[in-house]
Amino acid sequence: MIKIKRKIGPKGQIVLPKDIREQFNLKTGTDVVFLVEDQQIIIETPKEHREIIEEFCTLPENIKKRKVTSKQIKELIEEQYEERFKNSFKGKR
């Protein structure tokens, strides 16, 4: 694990070190996802559609047979992100 300290700018921005941007091929305009859990903030790049499809293909058959639409999946994911985000801040104010 690498630990690097950075200051948050006046607009809430954090500059990622050049080495990290290059290692993960992060360029201006690259989307990132923030995962908040307990006292940690994790920054990830969104999964490619190919990766999502590969993960879906490994799901048990009974889950695949439910005929869930991509819109329903997206809504469920967004709900989970919101729920996890809210839960990560409970009792910390």
Biopython code that builds the backbone (N, CA, C, O; Angstrom):
import numpy as np
from Bio.PDB.StructureBuilder import StructureBuilder

atoms = [
    (1, "MET", "N", (0.849, -1.174, 0.000)),
    (1, "MET", "CA", (0.000, 0.000, 0.000)),
    (1, "MET", "C", (0.894, 1.235, 0.000)),
    (1, "MET", "O", (1.908, 1.288, 0.696)),
    (2, "ILE", "N", (0.498, 2.221, -0.791)),
    (2, "ILE", "CA", (1.200, 3.499, -0.847)),
    (2, "ILE", "C", (0.314, 4.539, -0.178)),
    (2, "ILE", "O", (-0.895, 4.570, -0.411)),
    (3, "LYS", "N", (0.903, 5.381, 0.642)),
    (3, "LYS", "CA", (0.134, 6.416, 1.329)),
    (3, "LYS", "C", (0.729, 7.770, 0.956)),
    (3, "LYS", "O", (1.913, 8.019, 1.182)),
    (4, "ILE", "N", (-0.107, 8.650, 0.378)),
    (4, "ILE", "CA", (0.337, 9.973, -0.046)),
    (4, "ILE", "C", (-0.608, 11.012, 0.546)),
    (4, "ILE", "O", (-1.828, 10.862, 0.467)),
    (5, "LYS", "N", (-0.054, 12.052, 1.131)),
    (5, "LYS", "CA", (-0.864, 13.105, 1.739)),
    (5, "LYS", "C", (-1.078, 14.224, 0.726)),
    (5, "LYS", "O", (-0.142, 14.637, 0.041)),
    (6, "ARG", "N", (-2.311, 14.714, 0.633)),
    (6, "ARG", "CA", (-2.662, 15.829, -0.242)),
    (6, "ARG", "C", (-3.595, 16.769, 0.495)),
    (6, "ARG", "O", (-4.322, 16.348, 1.395)),
    (7, "LYS", "N", (-3.578, 18.040, 0.118)),
    (7, "LYS", "CA", (-4.508, 19.025, 0.687)),
    (7, "LYS", "C", (-5.697, 19.178, -0.245)),
    (7, "LYS", "O", (-5.576, 19.046, -1.463)),
    (8, "ILE", "N", (-6.845, 19.459, 0.348)),
    (8, "ILE", "CA", (-8.048, 19.726, -0.425)),
    (8, "ILE", "C", (-8.053, 21.211, -0.753)),
    (8, "ILE", "O", (-7.876, 22.050, 0.129)),
    (9, "GLY", "N", (-8.258, 21.532, -2.032)),
    (9, "GLY", "CA", (-8.257, 22.916, -2.489)),
    (9, "GLY", "C", (-9.536, 23.638, -2.103)),
    (9, "GLY", "O", (-10.458, 23.022, -1.569)),
    (10, "PRO", "N", (-9.601, 24.944, -2.368)),
    (10, "PRO", "CA", (-10.753, 25.756, -1.969)),
    (10, "PRO", "C", (-12.074, 25.314, -2.600)),
    (10, "PRO", "O", (-13.144, 25.595, -2.058)),
    (11, "LYS", "N", (-12.007, 24.631, -3.728)),
    (11, "LYS", "CA", (-13.228, 24.151, -4.385)),
    (11, "LYS", "C", (-13.478, 22.672, -4.099)),
    (11, "LYS", "O", (-14.303, 22.043, -4.761)),
    (12, "GLY", "N", (-12.775, 22.118, -3.124)),
    (12, "GLY", "CA", (-12.960, 20.717, -2.758)),
    (12, "GLY", "C", (-12.211, 19.753, -3.656)),
    (12, "GLY", "O", (-12.479, 18.552, -3.626)),
    (13, "GLN", "N", (-11.289, 20.247, -4.444)),
    (13, "GLN", "CA", (-10.554, 19.401, -5.377)),
    (13, "GLN", "C", (-9.305, 18.821, -4.739)),
    (13, "GLN", "O", (-8.679, 19.434, -3.875)),
    (14, "ILE", "N", (-8.960, 17.613, -5.192)),
    (14, "ILE", "CA", (-7.735, 16.948, -4.762)),
    (14, "ILE", "C", (-6.957, 16.606, -6.028)),
    (14, "ILE", "O", (-7.516, 16.038, -6.966)),
    (15, "VAL", "N", (-5.681, 16.943, -6.060)),
    (15, "VAL", "CA", (-4.852, 16.627, -7.221)),
    (15, "VAL", "C", (-4.210, 15.261, -6.999)),
    (15, "VAL", "O", (-3.533, 15.034, -5.997)),
    (16, "LEU", "N", (-4.433, 14.357, -7.953)),
    (16, "LEU", "CA", (-3.793, 13.045, -7.890)),
    (16, "LEU", "C", (-2.362, 13.175, -8.398)),
    (16, "LEU", "O", (-2.129, 13.831, -9.414)),
    (17, "PRO", "N", (-1.407, 12.567, -7.716)),
    (17, "PRO", "CA", (-0.019, 12.653, -8.166)),
    (17, "PRO", "C", (0.140, 12.118, -9.596)),
    (17, "PRO", "O", (-0.554, 11.189, -10.010)),
    (18, "LYS", "N", (1.062, 12.721, -10.326)),
    (18, "LYS", "CA", (1.291, 12.358, -11.727)),
    (18, "LYS", "C", (1.583, 10.868, -11.883)),
    (18, "LYS", "O", (1.064, 10.228, -12.798)),
    (19, "ASP", "N", (2.411, 10.310, -10.993)),
    (19, "ASP", "CA", (2.756, 8.885, -11.081)),
    (19, "ASP", "C", (1.509, 8.002, -11.024)),
    (19, "ASP", "O", (1.400, 7.022, -11.761)),
    (20, "ILE", "N", (0.576, 8.355, -10.148)),
    (20, "ILE", "CA", (-0.657, 7.569, -10.010)),
    (20, "ILE", "C", (-1.525, 7.738, -11.250)),
    (20, "ILE", "O", (-2.083, 6.763, -11.755)),
    (21, "ARG", "N", (-1.642, 8.979, -11.749)),
    (21, "ARG", "CA", (-2.440, 9.211, -12.965)),
    (21, "ARG", "C", (-1.890, 8.407, -14.133)),
    (21, "ARG", "O", (-2.651, 7.816, -14.900)),
    (22, "GLU", "N", (-0.574, 8.384, -14.265)),
    (22, "GLU", "CA", (0.041, 7.633, -15.362)),
    (22, "GLU", "C", (-0.134, 6.130, -15.178)),
    (22, "GLU", "O", (-0.435, 5.418, -16.136)),
    (23, "GLN", "N", (0.054, 5.643, -13.949)),
    (23, "GLN", "CA", (-0.066, 4.206, -13.677)),
    (23, "GLN", "C", (-1.449, 3.682, -14.034)),
    (23, "GLN", "O", (-1.581, 2.575, -14.556)),
    (24, "PHE", "N", (-2.489, 4.482, -13.752)),
    (24, "PHE", "CA", (-3.862, 4.041, -13.993)),
    (24, "PHE", "C", (-4.473, 4.680, -15.245)),
    (24, "PHE", "O", (-5.678, 4.585, -15.475)),
    (25, "ASN", "N", (-3.628, 5.329, -16.048)),
    (25, "ASN", "CA", (-4.061, 5.949, -17.301)),
    (25, "ASN", "C", (-5.242, 6.899, -17.086)),
    (25, "ASN", "O", (-6.216, 6.863, -17.837)),
    (26, "LEU", "N", (-5.152, 7.740, -16.067)),
    (26, "LEU", "CA", (-6.198, 8.715, -15.759)),
    (26, "LEU", "C", (-5.855, 10.032, -16.438)),
    (26, "LEU", "O", (-4.818, 10.636, -16.166)),
    (27, "LYS", "N", (-6.727, 10.459, -17.311)),
    (27, "LYS", "CA", (-6.510, 11.696, -18.059)),
    (27, "LYS", "C", (-7.610, 12.691, -17.711)),
    (27, "LYS", "O", (-8.610, 12.316, -17.099)),
    (28, "THR", "N", (-7.438, 13.946, -18.093)),
    (28, "THR", "CA", (-8.463, 14.959, -17.869)),
    (28, "THR", "C", (-9.782, 14.466, -18.453)),
    (28, "THR", "O", (-9.836, 14.038, -19.606)),
    (29, "GLY", "N", (-10.835, 14.526, -17.659)),
    (29, "GLY", "CA", (-12.154, 14.090, -18.118)),
    (29, "GLY", "C", (-12.462, 12.633, -17.834)),
    (29, "GLY", "O", (-13.579, 12.186, -18.095)),
    (30, "THR", "N", (-11.502, 11.873, -17.303)),
    (30, "THR", "CA", (-11.751, 10.472, -16.961)),
    (30, "THR", "C", (-12.749, 10.409, -15.811)),
    (30, "THR", "O", (-12.598, 11.114, -14.813)),
    (31, "ASP", "N", (-13.770, 9.564, -15.951)),
    (31, "ASP", "CA", (-14.738, 9.377, -14.869)),
    (31, "ASP", "C", (-14.114, 8.550, -13.755)),
    (31, "ASP", "O", (-13.347, 7.622, -14.013)),
    (32, "VAL", "N", (-14.447, 8.891, -12.520)),
    (32, "VAL", "CA", (-14.052, 8.088, -11.368)),
    (32, "VAL", "C", (-15.271, 7.897, -10.478)),
    (32, "VAL", "O", (-16.229, 8.668, -10.536)),
    (33, "VAL", "N", (-15.217, 6.864, -9.660)),
    (33, "VAL", "CA", (-16.301, 6.544, -8.732)),
    (33, "VAL", "C", (-15.730, 6.618, -7.325)),
    (33, "VAL", "O", (-14.645, 6.099, -7.064)),
    (34, "PHE", "N", (-16.461, 7.265, -6.414)),
    (34, "PHE", "CA", (-16.051, 7.332, -5.014)),
    (34, "PHE", "C", (-16.852, 6.308, -4.225)),
    (34, "PHE", "O", (-18.083, 6.326, -4.251)),
    (35, "LEU", "N", (-16.164, 5.422, -3.527)),
    (35, "LEU", "CA", (-16.802, 4.454, -2.644)),
    (35, "LEU", "C", (-16.502, 4.893, -1.220)),
    (35, "LEU", "O", (-15.341, 5.079, -0.857)),
    (36, "VAL", "N", (-17.539, 5.057, -0.414)),
    (36, "VAL", "CA", (-17.366, 5.502, 0.966)),
    (36, "VAL", "C", (-17.817, 4.372, 1.878)),
    (36, "VAL", "O", (-18.965, 3.931, 1.826)),
    (37, "GLU", "N", (-16.890, 3.910, 2.716)),
    (37, "GLU", "CA", (-17.210, 2.832, 3.641)),
    (37, "GLU", "C", (-16.447, 3.063, 4.939)),
    (37, "GLU", "O", (-15.225, 3.211, 4.942)),
    (38, "ASP", "N", (-17.184, 3.091, 6.028)),
    (38, "ASP", "CA", (-16.604, 3.385, 7.334)),
    (38, "ASP", "C", (-15.822, 4.695, 7.248)),
    (38, "ASP", "O", (-16.392, 5.730, 6.902)),
    (39, "GLN", "N", (-14.549, 4.666, 7.553)),
    (39, "GLN", "CA", (-13.719, 5.875, 7.529)),
    (39, "GLN", "C", (-12.841, 5.947, 6.279)),
    (39, "GLN", "O", (-11.848, 6.675, 6.267)),
    (40, "GLN", "N", (-13.193, 5.204, 5.231)),
    (40, "GLN", "CA", (-12.371, 5.164, 4.028)),
    (40, "GLN", "C", (-13.103, 5.733, 2.823)),
    (40, "GLN", "O", (-14.314, 5.572, 2.677)),
    (41, "ILE", "N", (-12.348, 6.395, 1.970)),
    (41, "ILE", "CA", (-12.843, 6.837, 0.670)),
    (41, "ILE", "C", (-11.963, 6.140, -0.361)),
    (41, "ILE", "O", (-10.742, 6.296, -0.354)),
    (42, "ILE", "N", (-12.580, 5.384, -1.233)),
    (42, "ILE", "CA", (-11.854, 4.657, -2.268)),
    (42, "ILE", "C", (-12.240, 5.256, -3.615)),
    (42, "ILE", "O", (-13.423, 5.449, -3.898)),
    (43, "ILE", "N", (-11.248, 5.548, -4.437)),
    (43, "ILE", "CA", (-11.502, 6.087, -5.768)),
    (43, "ILE", "C", (-11.236, 4.973, -6.772)),
    (43, "ILE", "O", (-10.161, 4.373, -6.784)),
    (44, "GLU", "N", (-12.231, 4.706, -7.612)),
    (44, "GLU", "CA", (-12.093, 3.676, -8.641)),
    (44, "GLU", "C", (-12.486, 4.248, -9.989)),
    (44, "GLU", "O", (-13.210, 5.241, -10.072)),
    (45, "THR", "N", (-12.002, 3.615, -11.039)),
    (45, "THR", "CA", (-12.526, 3.939, -12.361)),
    (45, "THR", "C", (-13.737, 3.040, -12.569)),
    (45, "THR", "O", (-13.738, 1.893, -12.122)),
    (46, "PRO", "N", (-14.766, 3.545, -13.242)),
    (46, "PRO", "CA", (-15.957, 2.720, -13.449)),
    (46, "PRO", "C", (-15.610, 1.472, -14.254)),
    (46, "PRO", "O", (-14.707, 1.483, -15.090)),
    (47, "LYS", "N", (-16.334, 0.414, -13.988)),
    (47, "LYS", "CA", (-16.093, -0.827, -14.718)),
    (47, "LYS", "C", (-16.546, -0.674, -16.161)),
    (47, "LYS", "O", (-17.537, -0.007, -16.457)),
    (48, "GLU", "N", (-15.805, -1.301, -17.033)),
    (48, "GLU", "CA", (-16.172, -1.331, -18.445)),
    (48, "GLU", "C", (-17.389, -2.235, -18.598)),
    (48, "GLU", "O", (-17.605, -3.141, -17.793)),
    (49, "HIS", "N", (-18.179, -1.982, -19.632)),
    (49, "HIS", "CA", (-19.354, -2.818, -19.888)),
    (49, "HIS", "C", (-18.952, -4.292, -19.999)),
    (49, "HIS", "O", (-19.679, -5.174, -19.543)),
    (50, "ARG", "N", (-17.795, -4.549, -20.606)),
    (50, "ARG", "CA", (-17.309, -5.920, -20.772)),
    (50, "ARG", "C", (-17.138, -6.596, -19.414)),
    (50, "ARG", "O", (-17.521, -7.753, -19.241)),
    (51, "GLU", "N", (-16.563, -5.875, -18.452)),
    (51, "GLU", "CA", (-16.349, -6.444, -17.119)),
    (51, "GLU", "C", (-17.676, -6.754, -16.437)),
    (51, "GLU", "O", (-17.819, -7.789, -15.785)),
    (52, "ILE", "N", (-18.644, -5.856, -16.590)),
    (52, "ILE", "CA", (-19.959, -6.067, -15.979)),
    (52, "ILE", "C", (-20.619, -7.297, -16.578)),
    (52, "ILE", "O", (-21.204, -8.108, -15.860)),
    (53, "ILE", "N", (-20.523, -7.433, -17.899)),
    (53, "ILE", "CA", (-21.119, -8.595, -18.577)),
    (53, "ILE", "C", (-20.439, -9.875, -18.115)),
    (53, "ILE", "O", (-21.112, -10.876, -17.869)),
    (54, "GLU", "N", (-19.114, -9.860, -17.992)),
    (54, "GLU", "CA", (-18.390, -11.047, -17.525)),
    (54, "GLU", "C", (-18.832, -11.435, -16.117)),
    (54, "GLU", "O", (-19.025, -12.616, -15.828)),
    (55, "GLU", "N", (-18.994, -10.435, -15.236)),
    (55, "GLU", "CA", (-19.453, -10.731, -13.882)),
    (55, "GLU", "C", (-20.869, -11.287, -13.901)),
    (55, "GLU", "O", (-21.187, -12.215, -13.157)),
    (56, "PHE", "N", (-21.723, -10.716, -14.755)),
    (56, "PHE", "CA", (-23.102, -11.188, -14.849)),
    (56, "PHE", "C", (-23.136, -12.643, -15.305)),
    (56, "PHE", "O", (-23.941, -13.437, -14.817)),
    (57, "CYS", "N", (-22.264, -12.982, -16.235)),
    (57, "CYS", "CA", (-22.247, -14.349, -16.767)),
    (57, "CYS", "C", (-21.839, -15.370, -15.715)),
    (57, "CYS", "O", (-22.108, -16.561, -15.876)),
    (58, "THR", "N", (-21.200, -14.927, -14.648)),
    (58, "THR", "CA", (-20.802, -15.861, -13.596)),
    (58, "THR", "C", (-21.868, -16.006, -12.508)),
    (58, "THR", "O", (-21.686, -16.771, -11.561)),
    (59, "LEU", "N", (-22.985, -15.270, -12.640)),
    (59, "LEU", "CA", (-24.055, -15.364, -11.646)),
    (59, "LEU", "C", (-24.774, -16.706, -11.769)),
    (59, "LEU", "O", (-24.834, -17.281, -12.855)),
    (60, "PRO", "N", (-25.316, -17.202, -10.667)),
    (60, "PRO", "CA", (-26.077, -18.447, -10.719)),
    (60, "PRO", "C", (-27.258, -18.326, -11.686)),
    (60, "PRO", "O", (-27.823, -17.245, -11.856)),
    (61, "GLU", "N", (-27.620, -19.436, -12.312)),
    (61, "GLU", "CA", (-28.692, -19.457, -13.312)),
    (61, "GLU", "C", (-30.016, -18.924, -12.776)),
    (61, "GLU", "O", (-30.735, -18.240, -13.505)),
    (62, "ASN", "N", (-30.358, -19.217, -11.519)),
    (62, "ASN", "CA", (-31.655, -18.768, -10.997)),
    (62, "ASN", "C", (-31.756, -17.242, -10.948)),
    (62, "ASN", "O", (-32.854, -16.693, -11.048)),
    (63, "ILE", "N", (-30.628, -16.558, -10.797)),
    (63, "ILE", "CA", (-30.650, -15.094, -10.805)),
    (63, "ILE", "C", (-30.846, -14.591, -12.232)),
    (63, "ILE", "O", (-31.585, -13.631, -12.453)),
    (64, "LYS", "N", (-30.192, -15.227, -13.201)),
    (64, "LYS", "CA", (-30.300, -14.810, -14.601)),
    (64, "LYS", "C", (-31.725, -14.967, -15.126)),
    (64, "LYS", "O", (-32.150, -14.207, -15.996)),
    (65, "LYS", "N", (-32.462, -15.944, -14.606)),
    (65, "LYS", "CA", (-33.805, -16.236, -15.108)),
    (65, "LYS", "C", (-34.847, -15.229, -14.639)),
    (65, "LYS", "O", (-35.996, -15.300, -15.076)),
    (66, "ARG", "N", (-34.490, -14.306, -13.776)),
    (66, "ARG", "CA", (-35.457, -13.347, -13.237)),
    (66, "ARG", "C", (-35.875, -12.286, -14.249)),
    (66, "ARG", "O", (-36.836, -11.559, -13.997)),
    (67, "LYS", "N", (-35.201, -12.173, -15.366)),
    (67, "LYS", "CA", (-35.514, -11.204, -16.423)),
    (67, "LYS", "C", (-35.504, -9.765, -15.901)),
    (67, "LYS", "O", (-36.483, -9.033, -16.045)),
    (68, "VAL", "N", (-34.411, -9.386, -15.310)),
    (68, "VAL", "CA", (-34.249, -8.029, -14.799)),
    (68, "VAL", "C", (-33.721, -7.160, -15.939)),
    (68, "VAL", "O", (-32.786, -7.551, -16.638)),
    (69, "THR", "N", (-34.317, -5.985, -16.127)),
    (69, "THR", "CA", (-33.883, -5.088, -17.200)),
    (69, "THR", "C", (-32.640, -4.313, -16.778)),
    (69, "THR", "O", (-32.344, -4.191, -15.590)),
    (70, "SER", "N", (-31.920, -3.792, -17.764)),
    (70, "SER", "CA", (-30.725, -3.002, -17.456)),
    (70, "SER", "C", (-31.100, -1.739, -16.680)),
    (70, "SER", "O", (-30.322, -1.264, -15.854)),
    (71, "LYS", "N", (-32.297, -1.193, -16.946)),
    (71, "LYS", "CA", (-32.757, -0.012, -16.205)),
    (71, "LYS", "C", (-32.949, -0.356, -14.725)),
    (71, "LYS", "O", (-32.571, 0.422, -13.849)),
    (72, "GLN", "N", (-33.537, -1.527, -14.451)),
    (72, "GLN", "CA", (-33.739, -1.947, -13.060)),
    (72, "GLN", "C", (-32.395, -2.158, -12.365)),
    (72, "GLN", "O", (-32.230, -1.798, -11.199)),
    (73, "ILE", "N", (-31.448, -2.737, -13.078)),
    (73, "ILE", "CA", (-30.121, -2.965, -12.503)),
    (73, "ILE", "C", (-29.470, -1.627, -12.157)),
    (73, "ILE", "O", (-28.908, -1.464, -11.075)),
    (74, "LYS", "N", (-29.551, -0.669, -13.088)),
    (74, "LYS", "CA", (-28.968, 0.658, -12.848)),
    (74, "LYS", "C", (-29.610, 1.323, -11.638)),
    (74, "LYS", "O", (-28.914, 1.912, -10.811)),
    (75, "GLU", "N", (-30.942, 1.234, -11.529)),
    (75, "GLU", "CA", (-31.644, 1.830, -10.388)),
    (75, "GLU", "C", (-31.214, 1.182, -9.076)),
    (75, "GLU", "O", (-31.009, 1.872, -8.077)),
    (76, "LEU", "N", (-31.075, -0.144, -9.076)),
    (76, "LEU", "CA", (-30.641, -0.852, -7.868)),
    (76, "LEU", "C", (-29.228, -0.435, -7.460)),
    (76, "LEU", "O", (-28.947, -0.240, -6.278)),
    (77, "ILE", "N", (-28.352, -0.302, -8.440)),
    (77, "ILE", "CA", (-26.975, 0.110, -8.149)),
    (77, "ILE", "C", (-26.962, 1.510, -7.546)),
    (77, "ILE", "O", (-26.272, 1.758, -6.557)),
    (78, "GLU", "N", (-27.728, 2.426, -8.146)),
    (78, "GLU", "CA", (-27.785, 3.793, -7.625)),
    (78, "GLU", "C", (-28.350, 3.824, -6.209)),
    (78, "GLU", "O", (-27.864, 4.576, -5.364)),
    (79, "GLU", "N", (-29.371, 3.015, -5.946)),
    (79, "GLU", "CA", (-29.941, 2.941, -4.594)),
    (79, "GLU", "C", (-28.901, 2.449, -3.599)),
    (79, "GLU", "O", (-28.795, 2.976, -2.492)),
    (80, "GLN", "N", (-28.128, 1.430, -3.998)),
    (80, "GLN", "CA", (-27.108, 0.879, -3.108)),
    (80, "GLN", "C", (-26.020, 1.913, -2.809)),
    (80, "GLN", "O", (-25.577, 2.041, -1.668)),
    (81, "TYR", "N", (-25.590, 2.653, -3.841)),
    (81, "TYR", "CA", (-24.588, 3.698, -3.618)),
    (81, "TYR", "C", (-25.107, 4.727, -2.631)),
    (81, "TYR", "O", (-24.401, 5.110, -1.698)),
    (82, "GLU", "N", (-26.352, 5.181, -2.834)),
    (82, "GLU", "CA", (-26.936, 6.179, -1.937)),
    (82, "GLU", "C", (-27.042, 5.641, -0.516)),
    (82, "GLU", "O", (-26.702, 6.334, 0.443)),
    (83, "GLU", "N", (-27.511, 4.408, -0.383)),
    (83, "GLU", "CA", (-27.683, 3.799, 0.938)),
    (83, "GLU", "C", (-26.337, 3.664, 1.650)),
    (83, "GLU", "O", (-26.219, 4.001, 2.828)),
    (84, "ARG", "N", (-25.326, 3.172, 0.939)),
    (84, "ARG", "CA", (-24.003, 3.012, 1.547)),
    (84, "ARG", "C", (-23.407, 4.359, 1.924)),
    (84, "ARG", "O", (-22.754, 4.490, 2.960)),
    (85, "PHE", "N", (-23.635, 5.364, 1.076)),
    (85, "PHE", "CA", (-23.113, 6.700, 1.360)),
    (85, "PHE", "C", (-23.752, 7.257, 2.624)),
    (85, "PHE", "O", (-23.060, 7.792, 3.490)),
    (86, "LYS", "N", (-25.089, 7.131, 2.732)),
    (86, "LYS", "CA", (-25.794, 7.624, 3.924)),
    (86, "LYS", "C", (-25.331, 6.881, 5.172)),
    (86, "LYS", "O", (-25.089, 7.501, 6.208)),
    (87, "ASN", "N", (-25.208, 5.563, 5.081)),
    (87, "ASN", "CA", (-24.806, 4.753, 6.234)),
    (87, "ASN", "C", (-23.382, 5.053, 6.683)),
    (87, "ASN", "O", (-23.067, 4.930, 7.867)),
    (88, "SER", "N", (-22.525, 5.444, 5.756)),
    (88, "SER", "CA", (-21.135, 5.693, 6.124)),
    (88, "SER", "C", (-20.984, 6.945, 6.984)),
    (88, "SER", "O", (-19.959, 7.124, 7.642)),
    (89, "PHE", "N", (-22.003, 7.821, 6.983)),
    (89, "PHE", "CA", (-21.922, 9.049, 7.763)),
    (89, "PHE", "C", (-22.816, 9.041, 8.997)),
    (89, "PHE", "O", (-22.856, 10.036, 9.721)),
    (90, "LYS", "N", (-23.527, 7.961, 9.258)),
    (90, "LYS", "CA", (-24.408, 7.901, 10.428)),
    (90, "LYS", "C", (-23.601, 8.030, 11.712)),
    (90, "LYS", "O", (-22.607, 7.331, 11.905)),
    (91, "GLY", "N", (-24.030, 8.913, 12.571)),
    (91, "GLY", "CA", (-23.411, 9.069, 13.883)),
    (91, "GLY", "C", (-22.042, 9.726, 13.869)),
    (91, "GLY", "O", (-21.319, 9.659, 14.863)),
    (92, "LYS", "N", (-21.673, 10.357, 12.771)),
    (92, "LYS", "CA", (-20.343, 10.963, 12.681)),
    (92, "LYS", "C", (-20.398, 12.474, 12.651)),
    (92, "LYS", "O", (-19.401, 13.127, 12.342)),
    (93, "ARG", "N", (-21.538, 13.032, 12.963)),
    (93, "ARG", "CA", (-21.664, 14.496, 12.954)),
    (93, "ARG", "C", (-21.702, 15.030, 14.351)),
    (93, "ARG", "O", (-21.805, 16.241, 14.547)),
]
sb = StructureBuilder()
sb.init_structure("model")
sb.init_model(0)
sb.init_chain("A")
sb.init_seg("    ")
for serial, (resi, resn, name, xyz) in enumerate(atoms, 1):
    if name == "N":
        sb.init_residue(resn, " ", resi, " ")
    sb.init_atom(name, np.array(xyz, "f"), 0.0, 1.0, " ", f" {name:<3s}", serial, name[0])
structure = sb.get_structure()
